[in-house]
Amino acid sequence: MDEGNVKDRPEHPSRWDRLRSAMTRCLRKGISRQGRNVSGEFLKGAAYKLGSGAVTLIIIWWETRH
């Protein structure tokens, strides 16, 4: 097999390195953005569940009284 015909190696390795680093940077930025919002999303979810439970209790109380 002739080594000149092997297509596994990229023609421009620096181009692939730039693309990989740009993709890595984008992924890290997205992950860090999500990491900052985890506690906020948790609080939103907890408030939603708490509010839903409170509404359910009010409806049950209302139905038993009337």
Secondary structure, 3 states (H helix, E strand, C coil): CCHHHCCCCCCCHHHHHHHHHHHHHHHHHHHHHHHHHHHHHHHHHHHHHHHHHHHHHHHHHHHHHC
